[in-house]
Amino acid sequence: MKKILLLSFLCLLTIICFAQDDVKTLREEARTFLQQGEYDNALQLLEKARAQQPNNLDVLKDEVFTYYYKRDFAKSLEIGKTITTRDDADAESFQLLGMTYKAVADYKEGDKMYKTALKKFPKSGVLYSEYGDLLQSSDNKSGAIKLWEKGIELDPNISSNYYYASKYYAKNGNIIWGLLYAELFINIESLSKRTTEIKGQLFNGYKKLFENRNDIAALKTSDSPFGNAVAETFSRLTDVMKNEPAPETITALRTRFILDWYAHNTKNFRFRLFDYQRQLLQDGYFDAYNQWIFGEAANEDKYSIWIYTHDEDMQAFQKLQRSLLFKVPAGQYYEH
């Protein structure tokens, strides 16, 4: 009798494992169709997966995502609303529904949904990022930047909050925080189309800094001791900004900045970005790092020549970059 029960249990376990593997395979095949833009084929496979496991949250999220890309927003909303009421709904479930609300410009319902989501996941940087983007789309920019800042404070390694915040500050004349958040972004998310976009923004930010070198004191704000310290450091280096902004002159400025910063602010403020820059400077990678950031945005032809004549330097830096995971430690957020 015991042998029969054991055999039955093993058979049941095998069936369950097979079903799980089969669902996994169906999801992977559906994802391939989705990437190829064959949404109906993807949905057919996901329906088969759901027939095997009707309550599989991942399958349901895949369906929401696929209907979203198919632009069948009614179906995406229908399934998205269902899964976000479940006890096991994760942050991504709410994110997918939020994307759909934004797509149909239902900002009122999206706002309600994100408030519910953040009560359940109060430290989710992804939700702060997406909620801020929704508010920005509804022309509530002041509300959006507060959410991105909160996301940076609570979940400092989600790149999108830096992406949106850097663009906000660049457009609204806050040079210091536009520069800082842009550079944090490209180090956290270093290989995407958005990286190329923000590199260009970062170069333009330094151009503005050079243009306003005689009025850097105006960058100070009474409620931001850290930002004031950054502006104060730049104000001591205006002699380096007399030439036209280019990768070489920006590198010279940033080298002097790091040396000055650690001479005056080591005990007052810890900041991962500046620690990283100092390490690159000490290890001989700082020139290549700055060319990686500013070279193409400044002048593609000159950048190509620099790469050709400094191939080993760039390869060494990129090898280092691939081997390191740039992470911002908790507790290094400075209000402003």
N, C-alpha and C positions, 0 to 999 in steps of 0.2 A: 504493500500500500504506500509506504514511504517513497519507494522508488518511482511509483506512478505519479505521486504528487510532485516529486522533484523533477521528473521528466516533463510534466505539464508546465511547471514553473519556468523551466529552461526554454520550452517552446514559446511560451508567452513572452519571455524576455527577448527572445530572438525576433519575434514578430514586431515588438515595440522598437527594438534597435533598427530593424530593417525599415520600418515606417519612418523613423527619424532620419535615417540616411537618405531615404527616398525623397522626403520633404526637403532636405538640405540640397539634394541634387536638383530638384525641380526649381528651387529658389535660385540656385546658381545659373541654371539654364535660362530662367526668366530674366535674370539680371543681364545676361548676354544679349537677349532680344531687346531689352530696354535700352542698352547702350547703342544698339543698332537702329533704334527708333521704331522697332516692330512691336508696338504696344499691345496689339490684339493677341499676338502670339505669346507675349509675356503674360498677359492676363489669363490666357487659357491654361498655362502651366501653373499659375498661382491658384486658379480655381481647383485644379487637380490636387494641389498641396492642401488647400483648405478642406477639400472633401475627406482627406485622410486625417487631418487635425483641425477641426473647425475652430478651435479656440487658440490656435497658435498665434501669439501676438506679433511675432516677426513676419509671418505670412500676411497678416492683416495690414501691417505697416507697409509692406512691399506693395500691397494693392493700392493703398492710399497714395503712395509715391508714384506708382505707374499711372493711375487715373489722373493725378496732378499733371504729369508730363503729357498725357494724352489730351489734356485740357477738358476732361470730363469732370469739371469741378463739383457738379452736383453729387456725383458718385463718390468723389474724394471726400467731400464734406460728410456725406452719409456715413461712410465707414469711419472717418476720423472722429466724428462725434461719438460713435459707439465705443471705440477703443479708449477714448479719454475718460469715459465713465467707469472703466474697470479699475479694480483695486491694484492690479499689477501694471497699470499704464506707466510707462517711463517718460523721461523728459523728451525723448525723441517723438513719442506719440503726440505730445502737445505741439512740438515744433512743426510736425507735418501738417497738423490741422491749422496752425497759425499761418503757414505758407499759403494754404488754400484760402483762408480768410483774406489775406493780403491780395491774392490773385483776383478775387472777386470784389475787392475794395469794400469788404464788410468790416470796416475798422471798429465799429461799435462792438460787434460780437467778438472780434479778435482781441480787443482790449479786455473784455470780460474773461475770455478764455485764458489769456496770459496771466492775469491776476490770480486766477485759480491755480494755474500751473506753478507760479512762483510761491504760492503758499505751500504747495506740496514739495517743490524743489527750490528752496530759497537761495541755494548757492550755485545754481546752474548758470554758468557763464553763457552757454549757448542760448538759453531762454532769454536772458537779458539782451543779448545781441539781436535776436530775432524780434523781440518785443520792441526794442528801440527802432529797428528798421521799419516795423509796422507804424509806429508813431511818426517817424520821419515821412513815410508815405502819406500820412494823413495831415502833413504840414505842422506837426507838433514837434518842432526841432528841439525846443528847450526840454521837453519831456524825454526825448530820445537820448540826448547827451547824458542826462542824469542816469538813465538805465545803462548806457555803455560804461560810464564811470563805475557804476555799482558792480557791473560784471567784471571789470578789471580789478576792482578791489577784492571781490569775493572769490574769483576764479581766474587768477592772473595769467593762465597759459592758454586761454581761448583767443585765437588770433583775431577773430572777426570784430570783437569789441575795440581792439586797437585800430583795426582797419577803418571802421566807421568813425571813431573818435578823432583819428588823425585827419580824416577828410573834413570833418566838422570844424576842427580848429584851424586847418589850413584855409578854409573858406571864410572864417570869421576873424582872421587877423591875429590869432594867438600863435605867434611864431614858435615860441619855446615848446609848448605842448604838442604842436603839430609835428615838430622835428622829433621829439622824444617818442611819441606814440608810433610815428611812421617807422622809425628804426627798430623799435621793439617788434612791430608787426613783421618786418621783412626777415628778422632773425627767427621768429617763431614759425612763420610760413614763408619759406625761402625759395620755393620752386613752383609758383603758380602764376597765372596771368595777373592776378592781383598784385603779386610781388613786383612785377615789371611796372605796373601802374604806380605803385606807391614809391618805387625808386625815383620815378620822374617827379613825383610830388615832393619827395625829399630833396632832390636837387633844386627844385624851384624854391623850396623853403630856405635853403642856404643862400640862394641868390638874393632873396628878400632880406636875409640877415646881413649880407654884405652891403646891400643898398641902404639899410637903416643903421649902419655901424655907428653913426654919430648920435643916434637916438635910442641906444639900447636901454638906457635907464627907464624909458617909457614902457619897457616890457615887464618891469617889476609890478607885482600886485601885493597889497598888504596882507592878503589872506593866504599866501602861498610861500612859506619860508623856503621850501625846496626849489620852487621855480625862481624865486628871487636870487637864491644862491647860484643857480645856473646862469641867470641874466648877469649877475655881478661878475661871474667868471668871464663871460664873453666881453663884458665892458672893459676888462683889463687887457683885452687882446685885439683891440680895434686896429692896431698897427699892422696886424697880419691880414686884415680885410681890405687893404688899400688896392690890391690887384684885382683883376677880374676873377669871378668865381669859376673854378675849374677843378677837376679831381685833385690836381697837385696842390693848389692853394687851399682847397677845403681840407685836404689831408694835413697840411701844415697847421691850419687853425685848430683842427681837432687834436693833433698831437700836443700842441701847446695847452689846449683846454684840459686834457687828461693830466698833464704834469701839474698844472695850476690847481685843478680840482683836488687832487690827492695831497697837495701841499696845504690846503686850507679846510677841506670838508670831510676828511676821512672819518672823523669821530661823530660828525653830525648826521650824515645821511649815507645809508647803504643803498646802492642802486646797481642791479645786476648788469644793466647795459654798460655802465661805465667800468665796472669790474672786467667785463668781457673785452672792452676796447683796450684797457690797460694791459690785459694778458696778451692780446694780439700785438700790441706795441712792443712788449718785452720779448716776445718770441719771434719778432721779425715778420709778422704777417699783416701788419697794419696798412701798408701801401696797397697790397693786393686786395684787402678787404674794402678799402675805400674805392678802388677802381671797380670792384664788383658792384658797389652801390651806385657810384656816380658816373662811371666811365661811359656807358652806353647812352645814358640820358643826356650827358653833356655834348658828346660828339662821337657818333658811331665809328667814323673812319679812324679817328685818333685812338679810340678804344681798341679797335682791331689791331692797330700797329703796336699798342702797348702790350696786348696779349701775345703777339708774335715775338716781341723782343723780351718778354718776361714770362715765357711759357712755363718754366719750371716753378717760378714764384706762385703763379696762379694755380698750377696743379697742386702744389703743396698746400696752399690755403684751402682749396676746394676739398682736398682729402681730409684736412682737419675739420672743415665744416660738416662733411658727411659723417664724421666719426663722433661729433658732439651733438647732444640734444640740448638746445638752448631752452632753459626753463627759468622763469621768474619765481624766486622764493616768496612764500607768503610773508606779509608784513612789510613789503617794500612799496606800499601804495602811499602816495602823498596827495592830500586834498588840495584843490585849487579852484 
